[in-house]
Amino acid sequence: MNAEPRHQLYAVIRGFKTALLVTHAADGGLSARPLAVADVPADGEILFATSSASPKVAEIEADPRVLVAFQNGAQFVCVAGTARVSRDRARLQELWSESWRIWYPAGVDDPCLCLLAVQPSAGEYWDHAGIKGLKYLWQGASAHLSPRRSVLWRLTSYGNRGRMRGH
């Protein structure tokens, strides 16, 4: 991704606390589950805490291609990339959150605690908050009530939207 679009994408992602991670399951299907965001460095891998015993870890080790979706009110982000599992204890210590203790009773020393690191290769965001969001809702309602419902598919041009591709 280009530097400027990447920075914009990361700035939007930093506002999210959770995400939906989609992996390729062993049976060839897709598997999705929510995860808490552990860290979003300025221009690096997006980090999530997880258990090394979870099926998603085996799925990522078999096929690292993932999709991560974020949603918060009128903001949406979707990132495609590759994931890897990190067992970096120093990084886990640095990122540890007491809110994770419900899943990791032994705390940061829990032997199953690890990080999923997602390196984005492409991403999109939609921000329909504020005045632009009201315009989007108005246009959407108008399109829905109109005999020309196909207008709904063009509404992403209203609001704040960005797309990032490549490295």
N, C-alpha and C positions, 0 to 999 in steps of 0.2 A: 504494500500500500504506500502511496505517497505520504510524505511526512505530515503535511497540513491536514488532509482528510483523516489520517490516522489519529492525530492529536485531537481533532474534533470528536471522533468516535470514542476515544478513551475518556474525554471530558464528559460525554453523555453517560457512558457506562459507569463512571465513578459515582453517579447518583443512585445506583441500584444496590439493594441489599441481597436480593436473591435472583436466581436465574433458573431456567429450565435447560438441562443438558440432554441432548439427543445423541445416542450412540447407535452403532450397528450391532444388533444382537447376533448371537451364534446361529440362530435359525434363519438369518437373512433379513429379518424384519428390523424395525426401528424401535428403540426403547428410550423413553423420556422419563426424567425425574427432576424434582427441584433440588437445588443446592444453594447453600449460603455462600456469598462472595467473600473470599478471604482477603484478597488484595487485587488492586488494579494499578500496577506500576505505570508511570508516565508513558512508556512506549515499549512494553514487553508483554510477557505472558500474563493472561488473566488467571488468577489462582483461586481454587476452591478446596476446602477441607473435605475429606471423605475417608471412608474405611477401606483399607486394603482388602478386606474380606468381601466387599460388595461386588455384585456381578458387573457393575460398570467398569471396574478396574480390569477384569479379564477381557471385557469387550474392547476396551481401549488398547490393551496390549495386543489383541488380535487385529484390530483395525483402528488406527488412531484418528480417522476422520470423524469430526464431530460438528454439531450445530449447537449454538448456545443462544437462547432467546431470553430477553429481559423485557419486563413490562412493569410500568409504574404509572398509574393514572392515565394520562394522555401521551405518555412517552413509551416508545417501543424501540428495541434494538435487536438485531439478529446478526450473529457472527458465525461464519464458517471458518474452520481451521483444523489444526491437528493438536491432539492432546498427548500428554505423557504423564506418567506417575512419578512423583518425587517423594523420596523418603528423607529429605534434608531436615534433620532434627533441629539444627540451628534456625532455619527459616520457620519451622513450625513453632519453635519457642518464641520467635519474634512476632508471629502473627496470631498466637493463641488468643482465643476469646473465651471467657468464662461461659458464655452462652452455648458453647459447644459441649460443655460437660455433660449435658443430658444424653448425648450420643457417645461420649468418651469419658466414662466415669473416672478413669485413672488420670484424667487430665492430659496435659501435653505429653506425658510419658506413656500414654496408651500405645501399645505396640501395633495396633491396627490403624492409628491415625497417620494419614499421609496427605499429600497435596496432589490435586490434578492441575496441571499447568496447560492452558490452552493458548496456542500461538495463532492469532487470527490471520487468515489469508484474504478474507473478504468480509465486508460488513455493511449493514444498512441501518439507518435510524429514521424514525418518524417522530416528530414532536408536534402534537396538536393541542398544546396548552395555550392559554391566554386568548387573545383576540384571534389569532390564526386558527386556534382550535374551535372557537365559536363559528368562524367562517366555514370551517370544515363540517361542523355539525349542521349548520344551516344548509349548506350545499347538499349534504347527505340526505337530510330530511326532504329537501326540495326534489332531489333526484328520486327518492323512494316514492314520493307522491305523484311524480310525473309518469306519463306513459312511457317515457324514454329511460327506463331503469338502468340501461347500460352506462349512463353517466357516472354511476357509482364507481366504476372501475377506473375512471380518470381522476378521482378526487385526491389521489396522493400528491398532486401538484399543489394542493392547498395545504398550508401549514409548513413546517420546517422539516425538510427531508434531505438526507444525504446518502450517498452510496460510495463505497470504497472497494476497489478491486485491485488485485495484484500485489506485488511486494514493494 
